[in-house]
Amino acid sequence: MGKHSGQHEPEMHIPHARKMLALAGGVTATLVAWGFLVVAAVDLAGKARDGQGVAWLFVFLATLGATACMFLTMILGNKLRLLMKGEEQVVVTRIPGGRRARK
């Protein structure tokens, strides 16, 4: 028997582990920021109803920021899902020149 015979244990190798970790961190950070902004918007809305007019501007900004954070969370989460499944992102190739160039 040679030293290369017998059962071989496959090494555990995760492709793109750093990219996965970065995407998971991004998803976590944007989700935490979303939660913070939602709580801030609810708190500021209570103050705005009590008569502080400038608080409405901050409610609007917090709501806009929370929406952006949730949108970014979904984008990063989808990229992470595609990376974990091993699928490639679809890249749309465009023909230069528009419609007339294809004819």
Disulfide bonds with the S-S distance in Angstrom:
none
